[in-house]
Amino acid sequence: MHGRRGQGQALSQAAPEPGEEMLRIGGLEVEFRAGPARTTALRGVDLTLRAGTVLGVAGESGCGKTTSALAAMGLLPRSAVARGSIRYRGTELLALPEKELRRYRGRHLAMIFQETTTALNPVIRVGDQLMMAARAHGRGGQAEARERVLAALADVRLADSERVMSSYPHELSGGMCQRVVIAMAVSCGSRVLFADEPTTALDVSVQEEILELLRGLVTRRRLAMMMISHDLAVLADVCDDIAVMYRGEIVEYGPAGTVLASPAHPYTRALLDCLPTLRGRRGTLPELPSAPDDAGASGGCRFRARCGWAIDACQEPPALSPVLPGQPRLSRCWRSTDVLGLMAAGESAGGQPGDAAVTSDHGNFDR
């Protein structure tokens, strides 16, 4: 055990090469238990995070986005049981006891939580909180920890670092608090970063600054980042690849520009159709019908109860498979090639005339 641990930590501290596989999630299943009741939150999730790249994870609330990140961080509640594989640079994290996992959490893997108001203690000065994290997960004494904290604050573009460190969270703006949380995540040298809705409650201009900041950190520090968001426009700004999740499964996976410009799964197409556009027709935005509580319980495609493209074959569960030969894109749909044809025909997922590309305040997805 000690030999394996030392080897894993040595590998974790080495500077990664661009594109190096940092974290591989394979066949991940998460089940929540409450007495005799069982709820499956994740079903066979496969994700790969590479150095210097951003993987976006999109989908409705409850689809499993945050659960995937919490499982990788080892932060699931005690009622949850995780099965499968989560490997950080060759070390199987799911096999580690909690005490051992703490050596990775913070020092090698870090998370930016959705609400800075809950991530920061309101009665402790910002500097003290940063120093506590740096001392807990780093090496060296007080002086070295302070140097790392100041360097991290500079890296997130907080110029007046001394004032920031002496402030309480409520004395800082929302954008500044978000930068502090990001600085805390990277101050200990973490190589893998999970960003859970990092632009929530920020105005558009500050949101753009935070996204640009995160992308810059990924490039400079060769981080591997998972960006979780409901907002496809946010993911379009910063992500290299995108995984779309529905009811605990990945339904589409591929390069961000390809997935957003020409989706191959009806659910991805429907998410895009529900976005307002700066061009094309005006009127009421389409919406998906509500899913019955037992959707997918009888097997088959879990989206078919809400899908206008369902056929008899959808009573059998489709596999996540290549859409077209030679393309690095996967879709969990029997009619992926038909959905691709929607873009050429200029139709929406509901079969109505629509825009061939979607635009928003963040830019054009057809890139």
C-alpha positions as CSV (number, residue, x, y, z in Angstrom):
1,M,0.0,0.0,0.0
2,H,2.7,2.5,0.9
3,G,4.7,1.7,-2.2
4,R,1.7,2.3,-4.4
5,R,0.8,5.5,-2.6
6,G,4.3,6.9,-3.0
7,Q,4.4,6.1,-6.7
8,G,0.9,7.6,-7.2
9,Q,1.9,10.8,-5.5
10,A,5.1,11.1,-7.4
11,L,3.2,10.8,-10.7
12,S,0.6,13.3,-9.5
13,Q,3.2,16.0,-8.7
14,A,5.0,15.7,-12.1
15,A,4.1,18.5,-14.6
16,P,1.7,17.0,-17.2
17,E,2.3,17.1,-20.9
18,P,-0.3,18.9,-23.0
19,G,-3.2,16.5,-23.7
20,E,-2.0,14.0,-21.1
21,E,-4.8,12.0,-19.6
22,M,-5.2,13.2,-16.1
23,L,-8.5,11.7,-14.9
24,R,-10.5,8.8,-16.4
25,I,-14.0,8.0,-15.2
26,G,-15.0,4.6,-16.5
27,G,-18.4,2.8,-16.1
28,L,-19.3,5.0,-13.1
29,E,-22.5,4.2,-11.3
30,V,-23.8,6.0,-8.3
31,E,-26.8,4.7,-6.2
32,F,-28.4,6.6,-3.3
33,R,-29.9,4.5,-0.6
34,A,-32.5,5.5,2.0
35,G,-33.7,2.5,3.9
36,P,-35.0,-0.1,1.4
37,A,-35.3,2.6,-1.3
38,R,-32.7,2.7,-4.1
39,T,-32.2,5.6,-6.6
40,T,-29.7,5.3,-9.4
41,A,-28.2,8.7,-10.2
42,L,-25.5,7.6,-12.6
43,R,-25.4,4.8,-15.1
44,G,-22.2,3.8,-16.8
45,V,-20.7,7.2,-17.1
46,D,-17.4,7.4,-19.0
47,L,-15.4,10.7,-19.1
48,T,-11.8,11.7,-19.7
49,L,-10.1,14.9,-18.6
50,R,-6.8,15.9,-20.3
51,A,-4.2,18.4,-19.4
52,G,-4.7,21.8,-21.0
53,T,-8.3,21.1,-22.0
54,V,-11.9,21.8,-20.8
55,L,-14.6,19.2,-20.8
56,G,-18.1,20.7,-20.6
57,V,-20.9,18.7,-19.0
58,A,-24.5,19.9,-19.8
59,G,-28.0,18.9,-19.0
60,E,-31.1,19.6,-16.9
61,S,-31.0,19.7,-13.1
62,G,-30.8,16.3,-11.7
63,C,-29.2,14.7,-14.7
64,G,-26.0,13.7,-12.8
65,K,-23.6,16.5,-13.7
66,T,-22.6,17.5,-10.2
67,T,-22.9,14.0,-8.9
68,S,-20.2,12.9,-11.4
69,A,-17.8,15.6,-10.0
70,L,-18.6,14.9,-6.4
71,A,-17.9,11.2,-7.0
72,A,-14.5,12.0,-8.5
73,M,-13.7,14.2,-5.5
74,G,-14.9,11.6,-3.0
75,L,-17.5,14.0,-1.6
76,L,-20.6,12.0,-2.1
77,P,-22.8,11.6,1.0
78,R,-22.8,8.4,3.1
79,S,-26.1,7.4,1.5
80,A,-24.4,7.0,-1.9
81,V,-22.6,4.0,-3.2
82,A,-20.2,4.5,-6.2
83,R,-19.1,1.6,-8.4
84,G,-16.8,1.6,-11.5
85,S,-13.5,3.3,-11.9
86,I,-12.1,6.8,-11.2
87,R,-8.4,6.9,-12.0
88,Y,-6.2,9.9,-11.5
89,R,-2.9,9.5,-13.4
90,G,-3.0,5.8,-12.9
91,T,-4.2,5.7,-9.2
92,E,-7.6,4.2,-8.6
93,L,-9.4,6.7,-6.3
94,L,-12.5,4.6,-5.6
95,A,-10.2,2.0,-4.0
96,L,-8.7,4.5,-1.6
97,P,-9.8,4.8,2.1
98,E,-11.0,8.3,3.1
99,K,-7.8,9.1,4.9
100,E,-5.7,8.3,1.8
101,L,-8.2,10.2,-0.5
102,R,-7.7,13.4,1.5
103,R,-4.1,13.4,0.2
104,Y,-5.4,13.9,-3.3
105,R,-8.3,16.2,-2.5
106,G,-7.1,19.8,-2.7
107,R,-3.5,19.0,-3.6
108,H,-4.3,17.2,-6.9
109,L,-8.1,17.6,-7.4
110,A,-10.0,20.7,-6.5
111,M,-13.6,21.9,-6.9
112,I,-15.1,25.4,-7.5
113,F,-18.6,25.1,-5.9
114,Q,-21.6,26.8,-7.3
115,E,-22.3,29.3,-4.6
116,T,-19.4,31.4,-3.3
117,T,-21.6,32.5,-0.3
118,T,-21.5,28.9,0.9
119,A,-18.0,28.1,-0.2
120,L,-16.5,30.9,1.9
121,N,-17.0,31.2,5.7
122,P,-18.6,34.6,6.3
123,V,-17.0,35.2,9.7
124,I,-13.4,34.4,8.7
125,R,-11.2,36.8,6.8
126,V,-10.5,35.7,3.2
127,G,-6.7,35.6,3.8
128,D,-7.1,33.2,6.8
129,Q,-9.3,30.9,4.7
130,L,-6.8,30.8,1.9
131,M,-3.9,30.2,4.2
132,M,-5.7,27.4,5.9
133,A,-6.3,25.6,2.6
134,A,-2.7,26.2,1.5
135,R,-1.3,24.9,4.8
136,A,-3.7,21.9,4.8
137,H,-2.8,20.7,1.3
138,G,0.6,22.1,0.6
139,R,4.1,21.6,1.9
140,G,6.4,24.1,3.7
141,G,5.7,26.6,6.4
142,Q,3.6,29.7,6.9
143,A,5.9,31.9,4.7
144,E,5.7,29.4,1.7
145,A,2.0,29.1,2.1
146,R,1.6,32.8,2.0
147,E,3.7,33.0,-1.2
148,R,1.5,30.4,-2.9
149,V,-1.6,32.3,-1.9
150,L,-0.4,35.7,-3.1
151,A,0.7,34.1,-6.4
152,A,-2.7,32.5,-6.8
153,L,-4.5,35.8,-6.2
154,A,-2.3,37.5,-8.8
155,D,-3.0,34.7,-11.2
156,V,-6.8,35.3,-10.8
157,R,-6.2,39.0,-11.4
158,L,-6.9,40.3,-7.9
159,A,-4.4,43.2,-7.9
160,D,-4.9,44.5,-4.3
161,S,-4.2,41.2,-2.7
162,E,-3.4,42.6,0.7
163,R,-6.7,44.3,1.0
164,V,-8.5,41.2,-0.3
165,M,-6.8,39.0,2.3
166,S,-7.8,41.3,5.1
167,S,-11.4,41.5,4.0
168,Y,-14.4,39.4,5.0
169,P,-16.4,37.8,2.1
170,H,-19.3,40.2,2.4
171,E,-16.9,43.1,1.8
172,L,-16.1,41.8,-1.6
173,S,-18.1,41.8,-4.8
174,G,-19.6,38.6,-6.3
175,G,-16.9,38.6,-9.0
176,M,-14.1,39.1,-6.5
177,C,-15.5,36.3,-4.3
178,Q,-15.5,34.0,-7.3
179,R,-11.9,34.8,-8.0
180,V,-11.0,34.1,-4.4
181,V,-12.6,30.7,-4.6
182,I,-10.7,30.0,-7.9
183,A,-7.5,31.1,-6.2
184,M,-8.2,28.7,-3.3
185,A,-8.7,25.8,-5.8
186,V,-5.4,26.4,-7.6
187,S,-3.1,27.6,-4.8
188,C,-2.2,24.1,-3.7
189,G,-1.1,23.0,-7.2
190,S,-4.2,21.0,-8.2
191,R,-4.0,19.5,-11.7
192,V,-7.7,18.6,-12.1
193,L,-10.4,21.3,-11.5
194,F,-14.1,20.8,-11.3
195,A,-16.1,24.0,-11.9
196,D,-19.7,23.7,-10.9
197,E,-21.7,26.5,-12.5
198,P,-18.9,29.0,-11.7
199,T,-20.7,32.0,-13.2
200,T,-24.0,31.6,-11.3
201,A,-25.5,35.0,-10.1
202,L,-22.8,37.0,-12.0
203,D,-23.7,39.7,-14.5
204,V,-22.8,39.1,-18.1
205,S,-19.7,41.3,-18.2
206,V,-18.2,39.7,-15.0
207,Q,-19.3,36.2,-16.3
208,E,-17.2,36.8,-19.4
209,E,-14.2,37.8,-17.3
210,I,-14.4,34.7,-15.1
211,L,-14.7,32.4,-18.2
212,E,-11.7,34.0,-19.8
213,L,-9.8,33.7,-16.5
214,L,-10.6,30.0,-16.2
215,R,-9.6,29.3,-19.8
216,G,-6.3,31.1,-19.2
217,L,-5.6,29.1,-16.1
218,V,-6.2,25.9,-17.9
219,T,-3.7,26.9,-20.6
220,R,-1.0,28.3,-18.4
221,R,-1.1,25.7,-15.7
222,R,-2.0,22.8,-18.0
223,L,-5.1,22.0,-15.9
224,A,-7.6,19.4,-16.8
225,M,-11.0,21.0,-16.1
226,M,-14.6,19.8,-16.0
227,M,-17.0,22.7,-16.5
228,I,-20.6,22.0,-15.4
229,S,-23.3,24.3,-16.6
230,H,-26.9,24.5,-17.7
231,D,-25.9,27.2,-20.1
232,L,-24.8,25.9,-23.5
233,A,-23.6,29.3,-24.4
234,V,-21.2,29.4,-21.5
235,L,-19.8,26.0,-22.5
236,A,-19.4,27.1,-26.0
237,D,-17.1,29.9,-24.8
238,V,-14.5,27.7,-23.1
239,C,-14.9,24.0,-23.7
240,D,-12.9,21.8,-26.1
241,D,-15.4,18.8,-25.7
242,I,-18.9,18.5,-24.4
243,A,-20.8,15.7,-22.7
244,V,-24.6,16.0,-22.6
245,M,-26.2,14.1,-19.8
246,Y,-29.8,12.9,-19.4
247,R,-31.2,11.0,-16.4
248,G,-27.8,9.7,-15.3
249,E,-26.5,8.8,-18.7
250,I,-24.3,10.5,-21.3
251,V,-26.4,10.9,-24.4
252,E,-23.9,12.8,-26.6
253,Y,-20.2,13.4,-26.4
254,G,-17.8,15.1,-28.8
255,P,-16.0,18.2,-29.8
256,A,-17.8,21.3,-28.6
257,G,-18.1,23.0,-31.9
258,T,-19.4,19.9,-33.6
259,V,-21.9,19.0,-30.9
260,L,-23.4,22.5,-30.6
261,A,-23.4,23.3,-34.4
262,S,-24.9,20.0,-35.5
263,P,-26.2,17.9,-32.5
264,A,-26.9,14.2,-33.2
265,H,-29.2,13.5,-30.2
266,P,-32.8,14.8,-30.0
267,Y,-32.2,15.9,-26.4
268,T,-29.2,18.0,-27.3
269,R,-31.1,19.5,-30.2
270,A,-34.1,20.3,-27.9
271,L,-31.8,22.1,-25.5
272,L,-30.5,24.3,-28.3
273,D,-34.0,24.9,-29.6
274,C,-35.0,26.2,-26.2
275,L,-32.4,29.0,-26.3
276,P,-33.4,32.5,-27.5
277,T,-31.7,33.5,-30.7
278,L,-30.7,36.9,-32.1
279,R,-31.9,36.0,-35.6
280,G,-34.5,33.9,-37.3
281,R,-38.2,33.6,-36.3
282,R,-39.8,35.2,-33.3
283,G,-42.4,33.7,-31.0
284,T,-42.8,31.3,-28.1
285,L,-39.7,29.2,-27.5
286,P,-40.4,25.4,-27.7
287,E,-40.3,23.4,-24.5
288,L,-40.0,19.7,-23.7
289,P,-42.9,17.9,-22.2
290,S,-42.5,16.8,-18.6
291,A,-41.0,13.3,-18.1
292,P,-43.2,10.8,-16.2
293,D,-41.7,9.6,-12.9
294,D,-41.2,6.1,-14.2
295,A,-39.6,7.2,-17.5
296,G,-37.1,4.5,-18.5
297,A,-38.2,2.1,-15.8
298,S,-39.4,-0.4,-18.4
299,G,-36.1,-0.3,-20.3
300,G,-35.3,1.2,-23.6
301,C,-34.2,4.8,-24.3
302,R,-34.8,6.9,-21.2
303,F,-35.6,9.9,-23.3
304,R,-38.3,8.3,-25.5
305,A,-41.2,9.5,-23.4
306,R,-40.3,13.1,-24.2
307,C,-39.0,12.6,-27.7
308,G,-41.0,13.4,-30.9
309,W,-38.7,11.1,-32.9
310,A,-39.3,7.9,-30.9
311,I,-39.8,4.7,-33.0
312,D,-40.4,1.1,-32.1
313,A,-36.6,0.5,-31.9
314,C,-36.4,2.9,-29.0
315,Q,-38.0,0.3,-26.7
316,E,-34.5,-1.2,-26.7
317,P,-31.7,0.8,-25.0
318,P,-29.4,2.4,-27.5
319,A,-25.6,2.3,-26.9
320,L,-23.4,5.3,-26.8
321,S,-21.8,4.8,-30.2
322,P,-20.1,6.7,-33.1
323,V,-22.4,8.9,-35.1
324,L,-20.5,8.7,-38.3
325,P,-17.4,6.6,-39.2
326,G,-14.1,8.4,-38.6
327,Q,-15.6,11.2,-36.4
328,P,-14.8,11.5,-32.7
329,R,-18.4,12.0,-31.7
330,L,-20.8,9.6,-29.8
331,S,-24.6,9.6,-29.5
332,R,-27.0,7.4,-27.6
333,C,-29.8,7.3,-30.2
334,W,-31.1,5.0,-32.8
335,R,-31.8,7.9,-35.1
336,S,-28.6,10.0,-34.8
337,T,-28.2,10.3,-38.5
338,D,-31.8,11.5,-38.9
339,V,-31.3,14.1,-36.2
340,L,-28.1,15.3,-38.0
341,G,-30.3,15.8,-41.1
342,L,-32.3,18.4,-39.1
343,M,-29.5,20.9,-39.4
344,A,-29.4,20.6,-43.2
345,A,-33.2,20.8,-43.4
346,G,-33.3,23.8,-40.9
347,E,-35.7,22.0,-38.6
348,S,-36.0,21.8,-34.8
349,A,-36.1,18.6,-32.7
350,G,-39.9,18.8,-32.8
351,G,-39.9,18.8,-36.6
352,Q,-40.7,22.5,-36.9
353,P,-38.8,25.0,-39.1
354,G,-35.9,26.4,-37.1
355,D,-32.5,28.0,-37.2
356,A,-29.7,26.0,-38.7
357,A,-27.4,27.6,-36.1
358,V,-28.0,29.1,-32.7
359,T,-26.7,32.4,-31.5
360,S,-26.8,34.0,-28.1
361,D,-25.2,36.9,-26.2
362,H,-22.1,34.7,-25.9
363,G,-21.6,34.2,-29.7
364,N,-22.4,31.8,-32.4
365,F,-22.2,28.0,-31.7
366,D,-21.6,27.3,-35.3
367,R,-17.9,27.7,-35.1
